[in-house]
């Protein structure tokens, strides 16, 4: 039985209940940041969570990889001289899957912390706002890069198996990975900014889908109208108003990819292509800044 070790003037007793001081290593902010990044990345694919949480990300990952496997099989057995789809266009064709993954996992990454008010607990430890934002942004972008990059690896391995030109395939594969990295940073940032505005995961999912889907549908529709009316010069500029068309414009100008715009009308000139690149980089930086601003207020709660 423990006995009182002191007797304060108020009559309250202080007991020695056997707590010990921590004598281990103080790992600091870097360890906390890496741990949060790892936990968030695993959570994006349902690892360490319930079986139900794994269903959607696993299905979406399989849907992303299945067309690549089919294309490889066709290329090998039909003895084609090139892949049916360019590396840089693969993500454009499967943008709906990428958008759905972003909409499902971005709220999972940040909305629960807001809903259950755990963000102030994070900041009560040796962690700053920038550590939290870097970990969450990095994890979301990494999850998207895995989703978009693994199919490209399958295509590349299949192309080598089909004995296509090594230099050509390696160049295309490198350009595809670079485009996938830009797409992952852009989509991840947009998804997290929207999801961080509400603690309700359902609202976050709907809002992300609306932004990614409606913007692309609107831009594509206006581009089609511009083409029918003969305003082909405007088609390339209209792509600035949708995340996926922004990536399309950057890779068609910067990486020499074939544009998926109406009739292949990408950025009209080098100046327009440079504007596309600046807008993409500006949006990525802007998303990071908005997240920092958002968690400046949330962390005080």
Short mmCIF file of the C-alpha atoms (twelve columns), coordinates in Angstrom:
data_MODEL
# 
_entry.id   MODEL 
# 
loop_
_atom_site.group_PDB 
_atom_site.id 
_atom_site.type_symbol 
_atom_site.label_atom_id 
_atom_site.label_alt_id 
_atom_site.label_comp_id 
_atom_site.label_asym_id 
_atom_site.label_seq_id 
_atom_site.Cartn_x 
_atom_site.Cartn_y 
_atom_site.Cartn_z 
_atom_site.pdbx_PDB_model_num 
ATOM 1   C CA . UNK A 1   0.000   0.000   0.000   1 
ATOM 2   C CA . UNK A 2   1.266   3.478   -0.865  1 
ATOM 3   C CA . UNK A 3   1.465   6.135   1.815   1 
ATOM 4   C CA . UNK A 4   1.217   9.890   1.524   1 
ATOM 5   C CA . UNK A 5   4.543   11.574  0.899   1 
ATOM 6   C CA . UNK A 6   3.436   15.063  1.831   1 
ATOM 7   C CA . UNK A 7   0.588   16.908  3.427   1 
ATOM 8   C CA . UNK A 8   -0.298  20.146  1.635   1 
ATOM 9   C CA . UNK A 9   -1.930  22.890  3.734   1 
ATOM 10  C CA . UNK A 10  -5.302  22.265  2.046   1 
ATOM 11  C CA . UNK A 11  -5.495  18.771  3.482   1 
ATOM 12  C CA . UNK A 12  -5.116  17.014  0.120   1 
ATOM 13  C CA . UNK A 13  -2.634  14.136  0.004   1 
ATOM 14  C CA . UNK A 14  0.018   13.518  -2.649  1 
ATOM 15  C CA . UNK A 15  0.769   9.832   -3.268  1 
ATOM 16  C CA . UNK A 16  3.735   8.160   -4.880  1 
ATOM 17  C CA . UNK A 17  2.026   5.812   -7.351  1 
ATOM 18  C CA . UNK A 18  5.200   4.480   -8.871  1 
ATOM 19  C CA . UNK A 19  5.484   6.441   -12.128 1 
ATOM 20  C CA . UNK A 20  8.971   6.337   -13.575 1 
ATOM 21  C CA . UNK A 21  10.717  8.980   -15.595 1 
ATOM 22  C CA . UNK A 22  11.373  8.197   -19.268 1 
ATOM 23  C CA . UNK A 23  15.076  7.451   -19.689 1 
ATOM 24  C CA . UNK A 24  15.082  6.498   -23.384 1 
ATOM 25  C CA . UNK A 25  16.229  8.476   -26.393 1 
ATOM 26  C CA . UNK A 26  14.358  11.651  -27.319 1 
ATOM 27  C CA . UNK A 27  13.685  11.003  -31.007 1 
ATOM 28  C CA . UNK A 28  12.330  14.480  -31.786 1 
ATOM 29  C CA . UNK A 29  10.334  16.013  -34.625 1 
ATOM 30  C CA . UNK A 30  11.940  14.053  -37.440 1 
ATOM 31  C CA . UNK A 31  10.847  10.730  -35.976 1 
ATOM 32  C CA . UNK A 32  7.328   12.023  -35.293 1 
ATOM 33  C CA . UNK A 33  7.058   13.344  -38.852 1 
ATOM 34  C CA . UNK A 34  8.235   10.052  -40.371 1 
ATOM 35  C CA . UNK A 35  5.886   8.067   -38.150 1 
ATOM 36  C CA . UNK A 36  2.882   10.180  -39.109 1 
ATOM 37  C CA . UNK A 37  3.846   9.949   -42.786 1 
ATOM 38  C CA . UNK A 38  4.142   6.152   -42.621 1 
ATOM 39  C CA . UNK A 39  0.894   5.763   -40.706 1 
ATOM 40  C CA . UNK A 40  -0.974  8.043   -43.138 1 
ATOM 41  C CA . UNK A 41  0.435   6.279   -46.210 1 
ATOM 42  C CA . UNK A 42  -0.518  2.871   -44.823 1 
ATOM 43  C CA . UNK A 43  -3.965  4.204   -43.979 1 
ATOM 44  C CA . UNK A 44  -4.522  5.341   -47.582 1 
ATOM 45  C CA . UNK A 45  -4.520  1.664   -48.597 1 
ATOM 46  C CA . UNK A 46  -6.297  0.424   -45.482 1 
ATOM 47  C CA . UNK A 47  -3.214  -1.174  -43.949 1 
ATOM 48  C CA . UNK A 48  -3.475  -1.395  -40.181 1 
ATOM 49  C CA . UNK A 49  -7.210  -0.714  -40.381 1 
ATOM 50  C CA . UNK A 50  -10.326 -2.864  -40.635 1 
ATOM 51  C CA . UNK A 51  -10.934 -5.211  -43.565 1 
ATOM 52  C CA . UNK A 52  -13.747 -2.954  -44.793 1 
ATOM 53  C CA . UNK A 53  -11.304 -0.057  -45.081 1 
ATOM 54  C CA . UNK A 54  -9.122  -2.058  -47.467 1 
ATOM 55  C CA . UNK A 55  -11.857 -2.901  -49.979 1 
ATOM 56  C CA . UNK A 56  -12.130 0.357   -51.934 1 
ATOM 57  C CA . UNK A 57  -8.415  1.230   -52.236 1 
ATOM 58  C CA . UNK A 58  -7.538  -2.345  -53.224 1 
ATOM 59  C CA . UNK A 59  -10.295 -2.398  -55.860 1 
ATOM 60  C CA . UNK A 60  -9.212  0.955   -57.281 1 
ATOM 61  C CA . UNK A 61  -5.577  -0.150  -57.352 1 
ATOM 62  C CA . UNK A 62  -6.572  -3.324  -59.216 1 
ATOM 63  C CA . UNK A 63  -8.675  -1.310  -61.682 1 
ATOM 64  C CA . UNK A 64  -5.681  0.933   -62.363 1 
ATOM 65  C CA . UNK A 65  -3.358  -2.010  -63.005 1 
ATOM 66  C CA . UNK A 66  -5.699  -4.296  -64.956 1 
ATOM 67  C CA . UNK A 67  -5.693  -2.309  -68.241 1 
ATOM 68  C CA . UNK A 68  -1.890  -2.189  -68.130 1 
ATOM 69  C CA . UNK A 69  -1.757  -5.968  -67.785 1 
ATOM 70  C CA . UNK A 70  -4.168  -6.413  -70.693 1 
ATOM 71  C CA . UNK A 71  -2.135  -4.049  -72.884 1 
ATOM 72  C CA . UNK A 72  1.045   -5.954  -72.085 1 
ATOM 73  C CA . UNK A 73  -0.605  -9.263  -72.994 1 
ATOM 74  C CA . UNK A 74  -1.869  -7.863  -76.289 1 
ATOM 75  C CA . UNK A 75  1.536   -6.365  -77.112 1 
ATOM 76  C CA . UNK A 76  3.387   -9.606  -76.388 1 
ATOM 77  C CA . UNK A 77  1.060   -12.046 -78.122 1 
ATOM 78  C CA . UNK A 78  0.196   -9.816  -81.081 1 
ATOM 79  C CA . UNK A 79  3.866   -8.853  -81.602 1 
ATOM 80  C CA . UNK A 80  3.055   -5.147  -81.701 1 
ATOM 81  C CA . UNK A 81  5.833   -2.661  -82.404 1 
ATOM 82  C CA . UNK A 82  4.655   -0.223  -79.704 1 
ATOM 83  C CA . UNK A 83  2.379   -0.129  -76.674 1 
ATOM 84  C CA . UNK A 84  -1.309  0.619   -77.334 1 
ATOM 85  C CA . UNK A 85  -1.140  3.668   -75.031 1 
ATOM 86  C CA . UNK A 86  1.696   6.074   -74.293 1 
ATOM 87  C CA . UNK A 87  3.024   6.132   -70.748 1 
ATOM 88  C CA . UNK A 88  2.067   9.780   -70.343 1 
ATOM 89  C CA . UNK A 89  -1.537  9.204   -71.433 1 
ATOM 90  C CA . UNK A 90  -2.315  6.239   -69.202 1 
ATOM 91  C CA . UNK A 91  -3.287  8.353   -66.171 1 
ATOM 92  C CA . UNK A 92  -5.358  10.674  -68.384 1 
ATOM 93  C CA . UNK A 93  -7.460  7.743   -69.604 1 
ATOM 94  C CA . UNK A 94  -7.996  6.485   -66.037 1 
ATOM 95  C CA . UNK A 95  -8.516  9.877   -64.431 1 
ATOM 96  C CA . UNK A 96  -11.901 8.826   -63.022 1 
ATOM 97  C CA . UNK A 97  -10.241 6.106   -60.932 1 
ATOM 98  C CA . UNK A 98  -7.577  8.540   -59.708 1 
ATOM 99  C CA . UNK A 99  -10.212 11.113  -58.817 1 
ATOM 100 C CA . UNK A 100 -12.263 8.549   -56.904 1 
ATOM 101 C CA . UNK A 101 -9.193  7.387   -54.974 1 
ATOM 102 C CA . UNK A 102 -8.337  11.001  -54.102 1 
ATOM 103 C CA . UNK A 103 -11.902 11.705  -53.009 1 
ATOM 104 C CA . UNK A 104 -12.004 8.612   -50.801 1 
ATOM 105 C CA . UNK A 105 -8.584  8.861   -49.168 1 
ATOM 106 C CA . UNK A 106 -7.966  12.601  -48.731 1 
ATOM 107 C CA . UNK A 107 -10.822 12.939  -46.193 1 
ATOM 108 C CA . UNK A 108 -9.627  9.763   -44.488 1 
ATOM 109 C CA . UNK A 109 -6.220  11.386  -44.038 1 
ATOM 110 C CA . UNK A 110 -7.360  14.618  -42.393 1 
ATOM 111 C CA . UNK A 111 -11.124 14.721  -41.721 1 
ATOM 112 C CA . UNK A 112 -11.031 12.202  -38.874 1 
ATOM 113 C CA . UNK A 113 -8.368  14.226  -37.066 1 
ATOM 114 C CA . UNK A 114 -10.631 17.254  -37.319 1 
ATOM 115 C CA . UNK A 115 -13.776 15.403  -36.346 1 
ATOM 116 C CA . UNK A 116 -12.298 13.795  -33.242 1 
ATOM 117 C CA . UNK A 117 -10.228 16.904  -32.385 1 
ATOM 118 C CA . UNK A 118 -6.922  15.062  -32.284 1 
ATOM 119 C CA . UNK A 119 -4.940  17.785  -34.093 1 
ATOM 120 C CA . UNK A 120 -4.239  19.739  -30.869 1 
ATOM 121 C CA . UNK A 121 -2.963  16.499  -29.353 1 
ATOM 122 C CA . UNK A 122 -0.499  16.134  -32.219 1 
ATOM 123 C CA . UNK A 123 0.752   19.655  -31.626 1 
ATOM 124 C CA . UNK A 124 1.097   19.083  -27.885 1 
ATOM 125 C CA . UNK A 125 4.069   16.880  -28.767 1 
ATOM 126 C CA . UNK A 126 7.362   18.054  -30.325 1 
ATOM 127 C CA . UNK A 127 5.602   18.596  -33.661 1 
ATOM 128 C CA . UNK A 128 5.023   21.817  -35.539 1 
ATOM 129 C CA . UNK A 129 2.315   22.680  -38.054 1 
ATOM 130 C CA . UNK A 130 4.732   22.231  -40.920 1 
ATOM 131 C CA . UNK A 131 5.579   18.708  -39.738 1 
ATOM 132 C CA . UNK A 132 1.922   17.695  -39.789 1 
ATOM 133 C CA . UNK A 133 1.293   19.264  -43.202 1 
ATOM 134 C CA . UNK A 134 4.438   17.753  -44.742 1 
ATOM 135 C CA . UNK A 135 3.588   14.297  -43.386 1 
ATOM 136 C CA . UNK A 136 -0.024  14.359  -44.588 1 
ATOM 137 C CA . UNK A 137 0.740   15.984  -47.952 1 
ATOM 138 C CA . UNK A 138 3.673   13.639  -48.540 1 
ATOM 139 C CA . UNK A 139 1.629   10.575  -47.642 1 
ATOM 140 C CA . UNK A 140 -1.283  11.530  -49.914 1 
ATOM 141 C CA . UNK A 141 1.011   12.347  -52.831 1 
ATOM 142 C CA . UNK A 142 2.945   9.108   -52.293 1 
ATOM 143 C CA . UNK A 143 -0.255  7.062   -52.233 1 
ATOM 144 C CA . UNK A 144 -1.323  8.622   -55.525 1 
ATOM 145 C CA . UNK A 145 2.127   8.104   -57.017 1 
ATOM 146 C CA . UNK A 146 1.943   4.397   -56.150 1 
ATOM 147 C CA . UNK A 147 -1.519  4.246   -57.728 1 
ATOM 148 C CA . UNK A 148 -0.365  5.907   -60.964 1 
ATOM 149 C CA . UNK A 149 3.219   4.649   -61.076 1 
ATOM 150 C CA . UNK A 150 2.777   0.897   -60.625 1 
ATOM 151 C CA . UNK A 151 0.739   0.511   -63.854 1 
ATOM 152 C CA . UNK A 152 3.537   2.312   -65.704 1 
ATOM 153 C CA . UNK A 153 6.024   -0.174  -64.267 1 
ATOM 154 C CA . UNK A 154 3.818   -3.000  -65.568 1 
ATOM 155 C CA . UNK A 155 3.733   -1.390  -69.018 1 
ATOM 156 C CA . UNK A 156 7.489   -0.876  -69.009 1 
ATOM 157 C CA . UNK A 157 8.277   -4.453  -67.953 1 
ATOM 158 C CA . UNK A 158 5.836   -5.728  -70.569 1 
ATOM 159 C CA . UNK A 159 7.445   -3.579  -73.265 1 
ATOM 160 C CA . UNK A 160 10.853  -5.009  -72.423 1 
ATOM 161 C CA . UNK A 161 9.375   -8.507  -72.410 1 
ATOM 162 C CA . UNK A 162 7.979   -7.820  -75.881 1 
ATOM 163 C CA . UNK A 163 11.503  -6.756  -76.927 1 
ATOM 164 C CA . UNK A 164 10.511  -3.227  -77.872 1 
ATOM 165 C CA . UNK A 165 13.260  -0.653  -78.255 1 
ATOM 166 C CA . UNK A 166 14.920  -0.208  -74.858 1 
ATOM 167 C CA . UNK A 167 15.926  3.452   -75.263 1 
ATOM 168 C CA . UNK A 168 12.497  4.525   -76.525 1 
ATOM 169 C CA . UNK A 169 10.658  2.679   -73.771 1 
ATOM 170 C CA . UNK A 170 12.979  3.928   -71.044 1 
ATOM 171 C CA . UNK A 171 12.525  7.533   -72.187 1 
ATOM 172 C CA . UNK A 172 8.758   7.177   -72.323 1 
ATOM 173 C CA . UNK A 173 8.696   5.455   -68.942 1 
ATOM 174 C CA . UNK A 174 10.729  8.254   -67.357 1 
ATOM 175 C CA . UNK A 175 8.412   10.904  -68.802 1 
ATOM 176 C CA . UNK A 176 5.402   8.957   -67.567 1 
ATOM 177 C CA . UNK A 177 6.783   8.792   -64.020 1 
ATOM 178 C CA . UNK A 178 7.520   12.524  -64.040 1 
ATOM 179 C CA . UNK A 179 3.975   13.301  -65.193 1 
ATOM 180 C CA . UNK A 180 2.608   10.918  -62.539 1 
ATOM 181 C CA . UNK A 181 4.619   12.729  -59.856 1 
ATOM 182 C CA . UNK A 182 3.204   16.112  -60.889 1 
ATOM 183 C CA . UNK A 183 -0.320  14.692  -61.012 1 
ATOM 184 C CA . UNK A 184 0.099   13.127  -57.557 1 
ATOM 185 C CA . UNK A 185 1.286   16.387  -56.001 1 
ATOM 186 C CA . UNK A 186 -1.494  18.395  -57.644 1 
ATOM 187 C CA . UNK A 187 -4.364  16.007  -56.931 1 
ATOM 188 C CA . UNK A 188 -3.093  15.263  -53.431 1 
ATOM 189 C CA . UNK A 189 -2.881  18.953  -52.562 1 
ATOM 190 C CA . UNK A 190 -6.324  19.789  -53.940 1 
ATOM 191 C CA . UNK A 191 -7.892  16.800  -52.203 1 
ATOM 192 C CA . UNK A 192 -6.341  17.621  -48.816 1 
ATOM 193 C CA . UNK A 193 -7.261  21.314  -48.974 1 
ATOM 194 C CA . UNK A 194 -10.900 20.486  -49.681 1 
ATOM 195 C CA . UNK A 195 -11.030 17.690  -47.106 1 
ATOM 196 C CA . UNK A 196 -9.424  19.881  -44.433 1 
ATOM 197 C CA . UNK A 197 -12.325 22.332  -44.651 1 
ATOM 198 C CA . UNK A 198 -14.818 19.948  -43.053 1 
ATOM 199 C CA . UNK A 199 -14.684 17.311  -40.308 1 
ATOM 200 C CA . UNK A 200 -17.407 15.342  -42.098 1 
ATOM 201 C CA . UNK A 201 -15.820 12.725  -44.324 1 
ATOM 202 C CA . UNK A 202 -18.903 12.361  -46.511 1 
ATOM 203 C CA . UNK A 203 -18.936 16.070  -47.318 1 
ATOM 204 C CA . UNK A 204 -15.235 15.930  -48.126 1 
ATOM 205 C CA . UNK A 205 -15.689 12.992  -50.502 1 
ATOM 206 C CA . UNK A 206 -18.537 14.701  -52.349 1 
ATOM 207 C CA . UNK A 207 -16.681 18.012  -52.578 1 
ATOM 208 C CA . UNK A 208 -13.489 16.467  -53.985 1 
ATOM 209 C CA . UNK A 209 -15.440 14.482  -56.586 1 
ATOM 210 C CA . UNK A 210 -17.374 17.591  -57.563 1 
ATOM 211 C CA . UNK A 211 -14.262 19.739  -58.013 1 
ATOM 212 C CA . UNK A 212 -12.316 17.160  -60.017 1 
ATOM 213 C CA . UNK A 213 -15.219 15.881  -62.104 1 
ATOM 214 C CA . UNK A 214 -17.227 19.022  -62.773 1 
ATOM 215 C CA . UNK A 215 -14.162 21.074  -63.695 1 
ATOM 216 C CA . UNK A 216 -13.040 18.500  -66.271 1 
ATOM 217 C CA . UNK A 217 -16.539 18.086  -67.723 1 
ATOM 218 C CA . UNK A 218 -16.979 21.855  -67.993 1 
ATOM 219 C CA . UNK A 219 -13.602 22.425  -69.635 1 
ATOM 220 C CA . UNK A 220 -14.088 19.561  -72.090 1 
ATOM 221 C CA . UNK A 221 -17.549 20.834  -73.033 1 
ATOM 222 C CA . UNK A 222 -16.352 24.386  -73.611 1 
ATOM 223 C CA . UNK A 223 -13.386 23.106  -75.631 1 
ATOM 224 C CA . UNK A 224 -15.761 21.112  -77.841 1 
ATOM 225 C CA . UNK A 225 -17.926 24.190  -78.378 1 
ATOM 226 C CA . UNK A 226 -14.857 26.280  -79.215 1 
ATOM 227 C CA . UNK A 227 -13.756 23.690  -81.775 1 
ATOM 228 C CA . UNK A 228 -17.146 23.557  -83.465 1 
ATOM 229 C CA . UNK A 229 -17.216 27.345  -83.702 1 
ATOM 230 C CA . UNK A 230 -13.730 27.459  -85.173 1 
ATOM 231 C CA . UNK A 231 -11.993 29.050  -82.162 1 
ATOM 232 C CA . UNK A 232 -9.236  26.448  -82.083 1 
ATOM 233 C CA . UNK A 233 -6.722  28.849  -80.547 1 
ATOM 234 C CA . UNK A 234 -8.791  29.019  -77.360 1 
ATOM 235 C CA . UNK A 235 -8.805  25.246  -76.840 1 
ATOM 236 C CA . UNK A 236 -5.275  25.150  -75.485 1 
ATOM 237 C CA . UNK A 237 -5.889  28.000  -73.041 1 
ATOM 238 C CA . UNK A 238 -9.134  26.540  -71.692 1 
ATOM 239 C CA . UNK A 239 -7.189  23.601  -70.264 1 
ATOM 240 C CA . UNK A 240 -5.895  25.897  -67.519 1 
ATOM 241 C CA . UNK A 241 -9.194  25.558  -65.647 1 
ATOM 242 C CA . UNK A 242 -9.166  21.858  -64.752 1 
ATOM 243 C CA . UNK A 243 -6.572  19.846  -62.776 1 
ATOM 244 C CA . UNK A 244 -6.365  16.926  -65.197 1 
ATOM 245 C CA . UNK A 245 -6.209  19.151  -68.297 1 
ATOM 246 C CA . UNK A 246 -3.458  21.141  -66.593 1 
ATOM 247 C CA . UNK A 247 -1.378  17.968  -66.310 1 
ATOM 248 C CA . UNK A 248 -2.259  17.089  -69.905 1 
ATOM 249 C CA . UNK A 249 -1.100  20.492  -71.093 1 
ATOM 250 C CA . UNK A 250 2.163   20.354  -69.144 1 
ATOM 251 C CA . UNK A 251 3.139   16.933  -70.391 1 
ATOM 252 C CA . UNK A 252 2.133   17.645  -73.997 1 
ATOM 253 C CA . UNK A 253 4.323   20.783  -74.031 1 
ATOM 254 C CA . UNK A 254 7.133   19.886  -71.649 1 
ATOM 255 C CA . UNK A 255 7.395   16.132  -72.215 1 
ATOM 256 C CA . UNK A 256 6.345   15.964  -75.854 1 
ATOM 257 C CA . UNK A 257 3.297   13.801  -75.120 1 
ATOM 258 C CA . UNK A 258 0.251   13.581  -77.359 1 
ATOM 259 C CA . UNK A 259 -2.468  15.854  -76.006 1 
ATOM 260 C CA . UNK A 260 -5.883  14.463  -75.079 1 
ATOM 261 C CA . UNK A 261 -7.558  17.810  -75.788 1 
ATOM 262 C CA . UNK A 262 -10.175 18.071  -78.535 1 
ATOM 263 C CA . UNK A 263 -8.475  17.052  -81.794 1 
ATOM 264 C CA . UNK A 264 -5.133  17.070  -80.005 1 
ATOM 265 C CA . UNK A 265 -5.028  20.845  -79.557 1 
ATOM 266 C CA . UNK A 266 -2.625  21.312  -76.635 1 
ATOM 267 C CA . UNK A 267 -1.006  24.583  -75.499 1 
ATOM 268 C CA . UNK A 268 -0.758  26.743  -78.632 1 
ATOM 269 C CA . UNK A 269 2.890   27.746  -78.164 1 
ATOM 270 C CA . UNK A 270 5.874   27.601  -75.831 1 
ATOM 271 C CA . UNK A 271 4.663   30.612  -73.852 1 
ATOM 272 C CA . UNK A 272 1.342   28.889  -73.170 1 
ATOM 273 C CA . UNK A 273 3.136   25.697  -72.171 1 
ATOM 274 C CA . UNK A 274 5.273   27.632  -69.723 1 
ATOM 275 C CA . UNK A 275 2.118   29.185  -68.263 1 
ATOM 276 C CA . UNK A 276 0.709   25.672  -67.757 1 
ATOM 277 C CA . UNK A 277 3.816   24.631  -65.851 1 
ATOM 278 C CA . UNK A 278 3.746   27.771  -63.707 1 
ATOM 279 C CA . UNK A 279 0.063   27.258  -62.880 1 
ATOM 280 C CA . UNK A 280 0.649   23.637  -61.836 1 
ATOM 281 C CA . UNK A 281 3.613   24.553  -59.638 1 
ATOM 282 C CA . UNK A 282 1.704   27.535  -58.245 1 
ATOM 283 C CA . UNK A 283 -1.296  25.371  -57.356 1 
ATOM 284 C CA . UNK A 284 0.922   22.835  -55.597 1 
ATOM 285 C CA . UNK A 285 2.625   25.587  -53.585 1 
ATOM 286 C CA . UNK A 286 -0.729  27.256  -52.961 1 
ATOM 287 C CA . UNK A 287 -2.277  24.052  -51.630 1 
ATOM 288 C CA . UNK A 288 0.618   23.662  -49.210 1 
ATOM 289 C CA . UNK A 289 0.244   27.276  -48.066 1 
ATOM 290 C CA . UNK A 290 -3.521  26.881  -47.582 1 
ATOM 291 C CA . UNK A 291 -2.985  23.760  -45.485 1 
ATOM 292 C CA . UNK A 292 -0.471  25.639  -43.337 1 
ATOM 293 C CA . UNK A 293 -2.994  28.452  -42.871 1 
ATOM 294 C CA . UNK A 294 -5.780  26.024  -42.058 1 
ATOM 295 C CA . UNK A 295 -3.805  24.201  -39.369 1 
ATOM 296 C CA . UNK A 296 -2.611  27.448  -37.816 1 
ATOM 297 C CA . UNK A 297 -6.193  27.879  -36.593 1 
ATOM 298 C CA . UNK A 298 -7.098  24.227  -36.029 1 
ATOM 299 C CA . UNK A 299 -4.012  23.613  -33.907 1 
ATOM 300 C CA . UNK A 300 -5.257  26.160  -31.367 1 
ATOM 301 C CA . UNK A 301 -8.421  24.169  -30.699 1 
# 
